Amino acid sequence: MRLEFLGAAHEVTGSCHYLQMGEVNLLVDCGMEQGPDLYVNQEIPVNAAEIDYVLITHAHIDHSGLLPLLYNHGFRGKIYATRATSELCNIMLKDSAHIQMFEAEWKNRKARRAGRPLVEPMYDMDDARGVLEHFIPCAYDEKIVICPEITIRFIDAGHLLGSSSIEVWGTEDDKTVKLVFSGDIGPGDRPLIRDPQYIEEADYVIMESTYGDRMRKHPPDYAVELAEVCRETFTRGGNLVIPAFSVGRTQEMLFFMRKIKTENLLPEFADFEVYIDSPLAVEATNIFHKNVEECFRDRALDLIRKGINPINFPGLKVAVSSDESKMINFIQKPIVIISASGMCEAGRIRHHLKHNLWRSDSTVLFVGYQVPGTLGNHLLGGAKEVRLFGETIEVKARIANLAGISGHADQEHLLRWVKAFGSTPKRIFVVHGQDNVCDEFADLVEKQTGVQALAPYSGDVYDLAANTCIARGSRERAAKKVKDARMVSNVFARLVAAGERLLAVIRKLEGRPNKELGKFADQINSLCDKWDQ
């Protein structure tokens, strides 16, 4: 009965936790790191083929993005997630594979000309499609027995459409412990989705701390603030460029834009146009429409029941094809451009930045968290010039931030969430936060709850039956990586993973009829003989 911390330990992205109950191996989240690595992360301690189950808190790539790589390395177990998360992963994992394949192709064109070794994407579209077949969509608030040792339940976390905290009851040697994985907790009072739900009992709590050091004032009227930014920019004759995550933040921006239109908050530019330039955002918006009843809050439901689409309005345009995207930059009147990625690390937003950053009449407005080391973070930090597509671009546009808008709970809301447990937990683990924030928030949680709280590092292992740490992970700082480090040749790694999967399959065959085992052994030996030659 052990819990090992792998990703998002003293870091904000790459969430992954390993849980072992008897012979059952389970992961909670399998996320990709975004931005620079701070600490060396421990690998999953068992072969991917030996992972029986994965539980996904929500669809963001820093919680789900390595699932195709897990599949590539031999995973063939079951993945449990809410219905909306399953649908969003269907588009987001394919999009992630497409981006990696495109980037690898682009890098290889340059490598061939320079005589350098070619690279392979971390995973491809076949891996994304393959792992998606293993998803099992689940409803909120329903206890699900996934095997005799493990029972789970998804509770709305209010962070993203379909996001959840996950209750896990694990049994080993007739002893049962309950763990709660917070996932990313929303701040509440979101325009579309419901508030986070509270959970009152747990033996162990694993909670995020992204904004564990921040306190927000009472949320302003974002539509009014957004209208003022539009007014200032349009008056100068420039474009308003909004880097926004395709899933969640884009739909909230549409909600506020609709409010600007319907309440006539910008009468001097009443007919302004808004362009969504992200095929992923268009698909995600369709998924929002499909999950209204289960995920939307009451006031959004009221609009829908009156026949009002809360994220549609006159002047809304979409660009799906690359030609439609390019044409946006030839429009001669001021417009709003909403494009991904939200941190400006990839995607079409980089083209719009190239065409607008040098313009003193344009505005780039950030509406979400920017991981340190990302282009978005550099721009918010006051960068005077940036490199885009091999070209140096001078930053003359106004760089602004819509303060307070976030999908993450601040310190007050995080404390409210964890205090709902009272004194029942044996220990609280604080993860998914910047290095110093994890430690500081863990100290605060312990003082305010009276429950022992700490911030584990990657590789720390806990015996849940004894409530003791049985192994310490590395505190080694990661070496500074070049931007393309994740694009390494993984063909040999895939071969090794295939061999490890074969061993995992063999171990599961113990007890089968000798005739079947002998036939399988002959097939393996025949294959080995072929390659030995």
N, C-alpha and C positions, 0 to 999 in steps of 0.2 A: 504494500500500500504506500506508493511513493509519488511525489510530485516534483518534477524538475522544470526549472525555468530556463527557457532557451532564448527567445527573442523579446524585444521591448523591455529588457531589464536594464534600468538606468538609461534607457533610450526611448524615443517616442514611437518609432515605427518597427515593423517586423514582428508583430505579436505572434507568439507560439509558446504553448505550455504542454508538457508531456505528463500524462497521468498513467500509472500502472496499477491495476487492481488484479492481483493473482496473475493469471496468464493473459489478461486482457491489456492491450496497449492502445492508448487513446491520445489524440491531440486535441487541444482546444485552440483553434485558429492556426493558420499556417500562412503567415503574412510575409510580404516582401519588404525589405528595408528601402526607404526612400530618403534621399539625402545622404550625407556622410555617415559612415559607421563610427561609433565612438569606442565601443569595446569589442573584443574578439568574441563572437558568439559560438556557443557550444552546438555541435551538430546533434540531430535527433539521435538518441542513444541506441536505437535499434534500426535494423534494416527497414527501409520504407515498406517492403512487402510484408513485414510483420505488424504494421499498424492496422488495427482492426477497425477503428472508427475515428472520424474527425468531426468535431462540433465547431460550427462557424458562427461567431457572434453577429457579424454583419459583412456586407459585401465589399467594403473598401479594400483596395489592393494591399494595404499594409496589414490586413487581417486575413486575406484570402489568396493573395497573389502568387504564392508558391505551391498551390495545389496542383497545377499542371506539372511542375517539376517533381513533386512527390509521385505523381502518376508515372512520369517518365522513368523514375527510379524503382518502379515496381509496385506501388500502392494499388490495391484493388479492393479495398474495404468500402465501408459505407460512410457517407457524409451527411450529417443532419444539420439542417438550417431551417429558418422560417420560410414560408412560401415566397414572400417578397424577396428575401435574401437569395433564395435559389434562382428566382427569375433574374435578379440583377447580376448575379454571378455568371449567368448564362451569357450576358452581353459583355460584362467587364473582363472576364478571363479570356474570351475570344479577342477582345480589343487589346489586352495586354500582350497576347501572343502575336497579334498582327504588328504591333509597334516593335516588338523585339525582332521579329523576322525582317521588317522593313529596315530597322537600324543596322542589323547584321549585313543585309544586302548592300546598304549604302557604304558601310565601313569596308566591306570586301571589295567594292569597286575601287576604293582608294588604295587598299592593301595590294591589289593586283598591280596597279600602276607603280607602286613603290617597292614591289618585290617582297612585301612582308607576309607573314603567315596569315591564312584566312581564319575567321572566327565563326563560331556557331552561336545562335541564340540560345538562351538558357532553356527555353522550351519552344515548341512550335504549335501550330493550330491543331494538329492531330492530338497532341497531349492535352490541349484545352478541351477539345471535343470529347476525348476519352474520359477525362475526369468528371465532366459534367454528367455523364451517364450514371455516376455513383451517388448523385444527390438524392436525398429523401426529404421532400418538403414537409414541414410540420406547422401545426397551428400554435398560436400563443396559448399559454396557460393550461396546456394539456400534458399530464405526466405520460412519458413514453418509456417503456421498458425495452432497451435496445439489446440487452443480454441479461442473463441471471445476475451478473455482477454490477450492472450499471443501469440506473434510471435517470432520466433527464427531464427538464421542463424549461421552456423558453418564456421569458418575461420581457415585456416591452421596455427597452432602454431609452427610447425617445431621442436617439442620436441621428438616425437615418431611417428611411423607409425599410421596415423589416428588421431593424436592429434589435438586439436582445442582450439581456443578461441571461446567463444559463445556470440553473440549479442542477447539480450533479450529485446523486446519491451513489456512493461506491461501497461495495461489500466484499470483504475478504476475511476468511476464517470466522464467519458468523459475526463479524464486527462491521458496522456500517458507519461511514462518516459522510457528512454533507458538505460539499464545496459550492461556493457561488463565485462565478467568474463574471465580473461586472460588464465586460466588453467596454465600449465607449459610452459614457453616460451623457445624455442630452441635458441642456439647461432648463428645459421646460418652456412653455409659452411660445412654441414654434408656430409659424403661420399655417403649416399643413399637418404635421404629424403630431401624435399624442405625447403627453408628458411621460417621463420615466416613471415606472412603477417601483414601489419599494418592496423589499423582502425582509422578513423579520427574524429568520432563524438560519444559522449556518455554523458549522464547526470551523470552517476555514473560508476566508474571503480573499479573493484576488481582485484588486481594484485598480483602475486607471488613475493617473494623476496629471494629465496633460496640462490643465490649468490649475493645478494645486497651489500655485503661488499667486493667483490673480483673483481680484474681487471686482465685479462689474457693478456699475451704477444701475439704477432702474433702466431697463431697456428703452431707448428712445423710439420714436416713430420712424422706422427705417425708410418708409416710403417718402416721408418729408425730407429726410437727409439726402436720400438718393435723388429726389427731384431737384434739390439745390445744387448737387454736383452736376447733374444734367444741364441745369440752367447756366451755370458758370461756363461749362465746356462748350455748349452750343452757341452761347453768346460770343465766344472767342472764334467760333467757326470750326472747332475741332471735333474729333470723335471721342466718345467715352468707351474705353476698352476695359472689359471686366474679365480677368482670369478667374474662372470658376470651375469647381469640380462638376463634372457632367451629371453626377448623381447626387441629388440633395440640394446643393447650393444653387445650381442653375434653376431648379424649379422654384426655390424661394425667391430668387431674383425676379422671376416671371410673375410671381404673386405680387411683389412690391411694384413692379412696372404696371401691372393691371390696375393696382390701386391708384397710382399716379394718373392713369388715364381716366378711370371711372370717377375719381373725386376731383378731377380737373386741377391737379396740383401744379401743372406746368402749362398754363393757358397760352403763353406766348409761343410755345412749341408743341401745341396739342397734337399735331399729326406726326410727331417723331417716330422713327422706325427702330425696331429692335431686331437684331440678327443673332440667331443661335447658330454658331458655326461649330457644330460637333455632332457627327452622326450618332455617337454614343449618347449624347444628351437627348437627342430626339427619341431614341429607343427607350431610354430611361424614363422619359416623360410618359410614354405609352404605358410603361409598367406602373407608374404612379396612378394612372387612370384605372388600371385593373385592380388595384389594391386599396381602393377608397374605403370600403366598409370596415376592413380589418385594421387599417393603419392611420386613417385620417382623424384629426381632432374634430370636436363637435361643430365649431364655427365654420370650418372648411366644408363639413358635411352639409351644414345648413345652406351654404351657397349652392352646392351641387343639387340639393333637393329642390331648390328654386329654379333650377335650370341654368345656373351660372357656372361656367368653367372657371375655377379660381386661378388658373395659370394660362389663360388665353385672352387675347385682346386684339383690337384693330391695330395694324401696323407691325404685328409679329411676323417675322420671316425666318425661314430655316434654310441653311445651306448644308446639303448632304454630300454632293459630289465635290471633287477637288476643283473643278471649273467654277462651280457656284461659290466656293470659298474664295477663289482668286478674284472673282468679279466684285466682291465686297470692297476691295481696296481701290476700285475705280469709281465708286460712288462719290459724287461731287458735293453732297450735302452732309451736314453733321448727323451721325447715327450712333446708336449703341451697339457694341459688338460683345457678345458673351461667348467665350470660347474656353476650351480646356487645353492643357491641364491647369489646375488651380494654382500650382506652384511654379508654372512656366518651365517645367523640366522637359516636356515633350509635347507633341501635338500641334494643332493649328494655331494656338495662341502665339507661338513663337514667330510665325509669319506676320501676325497682326502687330506684334511688338516691333518687328523690323520696320514696318511701314508707319508706325505711329510714335515710337519713342523719340525720334529726332524732331518731332513737330511740337513746338512750344504751345500750340493751340489745343493739343489733345490732352486727355487725362487717362492714366492707368489707375483703376480703382481695385484694390484688393479687398476681398470679402471673406477671407478664410485664413486659417493658420498656415504660416510659412515656415517649414522646417529649416533650421539653420543650415547654410551651405547650398540651398537651392537658389535659382535665379530670382525667384520671387522675393526671397529673404534679402538678397543683395540689393534689389531695387528699393525695397522698403527701407533698407539701411542707408540709402543715399548714394548709391553707385552713380558715378558721373558718366561711365561708358560701360558697355557690355559687348560680348562677342556673340553673334548670331549667324549661323550658316557661314562661318569662316570670315565674317565681316565685322569690323568694329563699328558699333552704333553709339553715337553720342546721345546721352539722356537729357532731353530738353523738355519733354512732356511733364506735366504735373503728376507726381506720384502720390496717391492718396490711399487712405485706409478707412473702411467703414467700421469704425471702432465698435466693439461689443458684439457684432454679429458672429456667431459661432455655433457649431453643432456640439460643442463640448461644455459640460458643466464647469462653473468656476468653483473656487475654493468653498464658498458657502453652500452651494448645491451638492458638491461632493461630500461634504461633512454631513449634510442632511441625509444623503443617501446611506452613508455608512452607519450613522447613528440609529437608523431604523432597526439595526440588528440588536441594539441594546448591548448587554454584556455576554451574549451567548457565544460569540466566536472564541476559539482557543487562540487564534492568531490571525492577523490581517497582513497580507502581503501587498505592497504598493509597487505597481509597475507602470509602464507606458507613460513615462514622463522624462523630462530632461534630467541629467545626472544629479544636479544638486536639488532639484525639485522633488525627486523621489524620496531622498533622505529627509528633507525638511517637512514634506507633507506626512511622511510616516511618523515623525516625531509629534506632529500636531494631532494626528489621528489617535496616537497612544494617549496623549494628554487629555484629549476631549472624550475618549470612550473608556479609558481604563483598560483597554485590551492591548496585549503586546502587538506592536506593529513594526514592520521592518521592510526595507527595500532590497530584495534579493538581486544578485548578479547572475548573468548567464552561466549556467552550469551548476548553480546551487541546487542541492537535492534535499528534500525533506521526507522523513518517515512520518506519515500522517497518523499512524496508530500511536506512536510514542511522542508525537509533536516535537521532534528534534531534527536538527540539521545533520545529515549523515555524510555530506560531501560539499566541499566548497568549490565553486567554479573559478575561472580565471578572472582576475581584476586587471588583466593586461589590456592596455589601450591598443586599439586597432591602428595599424600603420596607415598613413595617409594613402588613399587609393586614387588612382587615375580614374577619370570619369568613365572609361570604357572597361573597367576591371570586370564587370559582370558579364561582358561579352567575351568569354573565353571559350576555347575549343572544348566541348564537353563530350565528344564522340567516345573517347576512351572511358570517360566517367560513366557514360551510358552503358558501355559494355560491362564494366565492373558491377554496376547496379543490376544489370540483367543476370549476372552470375550470382549475386547475392539474393536476388528474387528466387532463382532456381533452388538455392539452398533452403530458403524459407518454405518453398512449396514442398521440398523433400521432407522437411521436418514435420510438416502437417500430414504427411501420408503414412506415418507410423501406425501400424495396426491394420492397414489395408491388406487384401489377399496377396499372397506371395507371387501369384501369377502376374498381377498388375504391377507390382513393384519390380519384378524381374524384367518385364517388358519396358518399363520406364527407364530402368538402368541400361538396358541394351540401346535404347534410343539416345541416351546421353553419351554413352561410350562411342556410338557410331558418329555422333556429331564431333566429339573430341578427336576421334581418329582422322576425320576429314581435315580438321584445322591443324592437327599436329603435322600433317604432311605438307 
